[in-house]
Amino acid sequence: GARFAHVWSIVSASSLLATAGWSQQPSITWLGTLPGGRVSVAYGVSADGSVVVGWAENADEQLRAFRWTPQTGMQDLGTLGGDRSEAWGVSANGSVVVGFSRNAAGQWRAFRWENGVMQDLGTLGGDLSAAWDVSADGSVVVGESRNAAGQHRAFRWENGIMQDFGTLGGCCSAAHGISADGSVAVGYAHDATGLLRSFRWENGVMQALGTPLGSLFHRVSADGRVLVGRYFNNNSRWRAFRWTEEGAQDLGTLGGAEGRAWDVSADGSVVVGEAQDAFSRWRAFRWTQAGMEDLNITYASLLTPGSELQVAFAISPNGRYIVGVGYNASTRRSEAFLLDTGFPLR
């Protein structure tokens, strides 16, 4: 997708479990693909884990935004008239999906999908836009759009109005994450020297968050105070990091050189992403204060021989559900997965 181009403590009291209605058994669901397709990727999950969004290949080898539920399976959300679409964000209740699609003229447009209707969110005056995330209630969308001068600019869309965030003094910016209430957005922008810097936007003000330089924010906690992403370290390697007002923390790896953080739980305590292991294989990870764990090891009992979880792209607000992409040995395909860890982390 375009994004790649630019770029537990277990509750033992059974009575508690009974009241909360949580299953004690973790499970993994491979979401398959659209009929005739060979690959799928999941980028978003609803609060209760019942809706997953992403993209999947169809029989014509075209990518289509999908919305998956246990009841309906994988649903093709269609396009804005062109040959491709991708879904990247979903509201807490799963009813609103955002992403981007080609229109009939072949131009990329940010979309907001609800009740079977895919709405073109327009642009900031140029020929391209993409939506990356949506607020919990589905009303506020963030992303990036070209302006009339052809520069990429971060935007916040609400009630039909697309607002340009500007930059940090350079040419371009992109917003990738939004707080639950839609008031805080995060992303990256060029400063006056042309360097890429992470920003946090609130009340109309874009603030550069200093270190580390060359960093990219991808998602933000519900209250807008914990930010996660990746940065280039001194060895020119991508590393996953977590930022709070105390500063930036490198989350480490699984034994290899690189890592990337893609999402964070509502309270900021759980981070998911991908990191290299000692064999330089990319593995889906979950990070807590206890450290980084390889989901393939933690949930090995759920995986058939040869299957692997490669990237964790999103986590539900309570930390229970994780979605991403892996290799399903049973179908011999790269497929979206939904991992139910069985417990919210506390």
C-alpha distance (Angstrom), angle and dihedral (degrees) to the residues before:
residue distance angle dihedral
G1 . . .
A2 3.76 . .
R3 3.77 90.6 .
F4 3.79 91.9 66.9
A5 3.75 92.8 44.4
H6 3.82 93.7 60.4
V7 2.80 99.5 42.8
W8 32.91 136.3 -76.9
S9 3.09 149.2 -92.5
I10 3.81 100.3 136.1
V11 3.79 120.9 -142.7
S12 3.79 105.6 -128.6
A13 3.79 99.9 -171.2
S14 3.79 104.7 101.4
S15 3.79 90.7 -160.8
L16 3.79 88.7 61.4
L17 3.77 90.1 51.1
A18 3.77 92.2 48.2
T19 3.78 92.8 52.6
A20 3.78 93.5 45.3
G21 3.78 91.3 46.7
W22 3.81 94.3 -134.3
S23 3.73 121.0 154.0
Q24 3.77 113.5 -127.7
Q25 3.79 93.5 -146.4
P26 3.80 118.8 83.6
S27 3.79 114.5 -140.3
I28 3.77 139.5 -174.2
T29 3.78 124.5 -145.3
W30 3.79 120.6 -164.8
L31 3.80 105.7 -149.3
G32 3.81 97.4 -152.9
T33 3.80 120.2 -152.1
L34 3.77 138.4 -84.2
P35 3.83 113.5 -75.0
G36 3.80 109.0 -67.6
G37 3.79 93.8 6.4
R38 3.80 127.6 123.8
V39 3.81 106.8 -156.7
S40 3.81 142.3 35.4
V41 3.82 136.9 176.8
A42 3.82 129.4 -163.9
Y43 3.81 119.6 -144.4
G44 3.80 104.3 166.5
V45 3.80 142.3 32.8
S46 3.80 132.5 -168.9
A47 3.80 121.8 -118.6
D48 3.81 94.4 -98.1
G49 3.80 95.7 40.3
S50 3.80 93.1 -116.9
V51 3.82 96.4 114.0
V52 3.81 125.7 50.9
V53 3.82 124.8 -179.3
G54 3.79 133.7 -167.7
W55 3.76 138.0 104.4
A56 3.79 133.9 -65.5
E57 3.76 136.3 -176.9
N58 3.81 118.7 -109.2
A59 3.80 129.3 -152.1
D60 3.83 90.5 -84.6
E61 3.83 90.0 56.8
Q62 3.80 89.8 -111.5
L63 3.80 121.4 136.8
R64 3.78 116.3 -119.5
A65 3.77 132.2 -172.8
F66 3.79 109.2 -116.0
R67 3.77 138.4 -163.5
W68 3.80 114.5 -158.9
T69 3.79 129.1 -164.5
P70 3.82 128.7 167.4
Q71 3.80 88.5 -115.2
T72 3.81 100.4 47.7
G73 3.77 101.7 25.7
M74 3.79 115.7 -149.6
Q75 3.80 112.8 -9.7
D76 3.82 120.9 -163.1
L77 3.84 107.0 -133.0
G78 3.79 92.3 -160.9
T79 3.81 124.9 -139.9
L80 3.81 141.5 -88.9
G81 3.80 88.6 -99.6
G82 3.78 100.5 -64.9
D83 3.79 134.7 93.1
R84 3.81 102.4 -93.9
S85 3.80 144.4 43.5
E86 3.82 137.4 169.0
A87 3.81 130.4 -164.7
W88 3.80 117.6 -145.5
G89 3.79 107.7 163.8
V90 3.80 140.1 35.1
S91 3.80 134.1 -170.0
A92 3.80 120.3 -112.2
N93 3.81 93.2 -99.9
G94 3.82 93.0 43.3
S95 3.81 96.2 -119.9
V96 3.82 98.6 110.5
V97 3.82 122.7 57.0
V98 3.81 126.4 -175.1
G99 3.78 133.3 -168.5
F100 3.77 138.3 105.8
S101 3.79 138.3 -73.9
R102 3.75 139.5 -179.0
N103 3.79 114.2 -107.1
A104 3.79 125.7 -143.7
A105 3.82 89.7 -82.2
G106 3.80 90.3 55.2
Q107 3.82 93.9 -109.4
W108 3.80 122.3 137.8
R109 3.79 114.3 -115.2
A110 3.79 132.2 -177.8
F111 3.79 111.0 -118.9
R112 3.77 138.7 -163.9
W113 3.81 114.1 -158.0
E114 3.79 124.0 -160.7
N115 3.81 133.5 155.9
G116 3.79 93.0 -2.9
V117 3.80 94.9 -51.1
M118 3.81 122.2 114.1
Q119 3.81 110.0 -155.2
D120 3.82 122.5 -158.1
L121 3.83 106.6 -133.7
G122 3.80 93.0 -159.5
T123 3.82 126.0 -138.9
L124 3.80 141.8 -89.5
G125 3.80 89.5 -101.3
G126 3.79 100.3 -64.7
D127 3.79 134.0 91.2
L128 3.82 101.2 -96.3
S129 3.80 142.1 55.9
A130 3.80 137.1 161.3
A131 3.81 131.8 -170.8
W132 3.80 117.2 -142.2
D133 3.80 106.6 173.4
V134 3.81 144.2 8.2
S135 3.80 135.6 -151.8
A136 3.80 120.4 -103.8
D137 3.81 93.5 -98.2
G138 3.82 93.3 44.2
S139 3.80 95.8 -118.9
V140 3.82 101.4 108.0
V141 3.81 123.7 56.1
V142 3.80 129.0 -172.3
G143 3.77 130.6 -166.1
E144 3.78 141.3 108.9
S145 3.78 136.2 -72.8
R146 3.76 138.3 179.7
N147 3.78 114.2 -111.2
A148 3.80 125.6 -144.6
A149 3.80 89.6 -84.1
G150 3.80 90.6 56.0
Q151 3.81 95.2 -109.5
H152 3.79 121.9 137.2
R153 3.80 112.2 -117.8
A154 3.78 132.6 -176.8
F155 3.79 112.3 -117.4
R156 3.79 140.5 -167.7
W157 3.80 115.4 -154.4
E158 3.79 123.9 -161.1
N159 3.82 132.1 156.4
G160 3.79 92.5 -5.6
I161 3.80 95.4 -51.3
M162 3.81 121.4 114.9
Q163 3.81 113.5 -155.8
D164 3.83 121.7 -157.6
F165 3.83 111.8 -136.5
G166 3.79 93.2 -160.7
T167 3.82 119.1 -145.9
L168 3.79 141.5 -86.5
G169 3.80 90.7 -97.4
G170 3.78 99.2 -63.9
C171 3.79 134.6 85.9
C172 3.74 106.9 -84.8
S173 3.79 149.7 31.4
A174 3.81 141.2 173.3
A175 3.82 131.6 -162.8
H176 3.80 114.8 -145.2
G177 3.80 106.7 166.1
I178 3.79 138.9 38.1
S179 3.80 134.5 -166.6
A180 3.80 119.9 -112.8
D181 3.81 93.8 -99.0
G182 3.81 94.5 42.1
S183 3.81 95.2 -117.6
V184 3.82 98.7 110.4
A185 3.80 126.0 50.7
V186 3.80 130.1 -177.1
G187 3.76 133.6 -162.7
Y188 3.78 141.3 111.8
A189 3.77 137.2 -76.3
H190 3.77 141.3 177.0
D191 3.79 117.4 -101.8
A192 3.80 124.5 -146.1
T193 3.81 90.9 -83.9
G194 3.81 91.6 54.0
L195 3.79 94.1 -108.2
L196 3.79 118.9 141.0
R197 3.81 111.4 -117.9
S198 3.78 133.1 -179.1
F199 3.80 115.9 -119.7
R200 3.77 140.2 -166.2
W201 3.82 115.0 -152.2
E202 3.79 123.0 -157.5
N203 3.81 133.7 155.5
G204 3.77 92.4 -1.1
V205 3.80 94.2 -52.7
M206 3.81 123.6 115.6
Q207 3.79 110.0 -153.5
A208 3.81 123.1 -166.9
L209 3.77 108.1 -137.1
G210 3.77 96.5 -148.1
T211 3.74 111.9 -141.7
P212 2.86 138.4 83.0
L213 3.80 99.0 34.8
G214 3.78 117.2 -143.1
S215 3.78 89.9 32.2
L216 3.80 130.4 147.8
F217 3.80 122.9 -153.9
H218 3.79 114.8 -150.5
R219 3.80 108.0 171.3
V220 3.79 141.9 8.4
S221 3.81 135.8 -151.0
A222 3.80 120.9 -102.9
D223 3.81 93.4 -94.2
G224 3.80 94.4 44.3
R225 3.81 94.6 -117.1
V226 3.82 103.9 104.1
L227 3.80 117.0 58.4
V228 3.79 128.8 -174.4
G229 3.77 135.1 -168.3
R230 3.78 142.5 108.4
Y231 3.78 136.4 -72.1
F232 3.78 138.2 -169.0
N233 3.81 110.1 -108.8
N234 3.80 127.1 -153.9
N235 3.80 90.5 -84.5
S236 3.82 90.7 55.7
R237 3.79 91.2 -109.0
W238 3.79 126.6 136.3
R239 3.79 111.6 -115.1
A240 3.80 129.5 -173.5
F241 3.78 114.4 -119.5
R242 3.79 141.5 179.0
W243 3.81 121.7 -149.9
T244 3.80 128.5 -156.9
E245 3.80 131.0 159.5
E246 3.81 86.3 -86.9
G247 3.80 88.6 64.1
A248 3.80 141.2 -99.3
Q249 3.79 123.6 -37.6
D250 3.81 123.8 -160.8
L251 3.82 105.6 -136.6
G252 3.79 94.0 -154.3
T253 3.81 126.1 -139.1
L254 3.80 139.1 -93.8
G255 3.79 91.5 -97.6
G256 3.79 99.4 -61.5
A257 3.80 133.8 90.8
E258 3.80 105.0 -96.1
G259 3.77 144.2 46.5
R260 3.81 140.6 167.6
A261 3.81 128.6 -159.2
W262 3.80 114.1 -145.4
D263 3.81 107.3 172.4
V264 3.80 145.4 7.2
S265 3.81 135.0 -152.0
A266 3.81 120.9 -106.7
D267 3.80 93.9 -97.5
G268 3.81 93.1 44.4
S269 3.81 94.3 -119.7
V270 3.82 99.9 110.0
V271 3.81 124.4 54.0
V272 3.80 126.9 -174.5
G273 3.77 132.3 -167.4
E274 3.78 142.3 107.4
A275 3.78 131.6 -63.4
Q276 3.77 137.5 172.7
D277 3.78 119.7 -107.3
A278 3.82 125.9 -146.5
F279 3.81 89.0 -79.3
S280 3.84 91.3 53.1
R281 3.81 90.5 -111.0
W282 3.79 116.1 144.9
R283 3.79 111.1 -118.3
A284 3.79 133.1 -178.0
F285 3.80 109.9 -111.3
R286 3.77 140.0 -165.6
W287 3.80 118.2 -156.6
T288 3.80 126.5 -162.0
Q289 3.80 131.1 158.8
A290 3.82 85.3 -81.6
G291 3.79 89.3 64.8
M292 3.81 140.0 -102.9
E293 3.79 120.5 -38.4
D294 3.79 131.0 -168.3
L295 3.81 106.7 -123.3
N296 3.81 88.7 -150.3
I297 3.79 89.0 64.0
T298 3.81 98.4 39.1
Y299 3.81 92.1 49.5
A300 3.81 99.0 28.5
S301 3.82 91.2 130.0
L302 3.84 90.0 64.5
L303 3.80 95.5 53.8
T304 3.79 124.7 85.0
P305 3.83 114.1 -133.2
G306 3.79 110.0 -75.5
S307 3.80 94.9 18.7
E308 3.79 118.2 118.9
L309 3.80 139.8 -179.6
Q310 3.81 105.7 -131.6
V311 3.81 107.2 173.2
A312 3.81 132.1 16.7
F313 3.81 105.0 -155.6
A314 3.81 101.9 171.6
I315 3.79 143.5 17.3
S316 3.79 128.9 -161.9
P317 3.83 116.9 -110.0
N318 3.81 92.7 -102.9
G319 3.80 93.3 48.1
R320 3.79 94.9 -117.4
Y321 3.83 102.9 108.4
I322 3.81 124.9 53.2
V323 3.81 125.9 -175.5
G324 3.78 134.1 -175.1
V325 3.77 140.5 108.7
G326 3.77 134.1 -59.4
Y327 3.78 143.8 150.4
N328 3.80 115.1 -81.3
A329 3.80 105.4 -155.5
S330 3.81 91.4 -167.4
T331 3.81 92.4 63.7
R332 3.83 96.0 22.7
R333 3.78 90.1 -129.5
S334 3.78 139.8 118.3
E335 3.80 101.3 -111.3
A336 3.77 141.9 175.1
F337 3.79 113.2 -105.4
L338 3.79 136.3 -158.8
L339 3.80 113.6 -153.4
D340 3.81 116.0 -164.8
T341 3.79 103.4 -163.2
G342 3.81 89.4 -165.5
F343 3.78 95.7 -128.6
P344 3.74 137.1 55.0
L345 3.79 109.9 -123.7
R346 3.74 114.8 -113.8
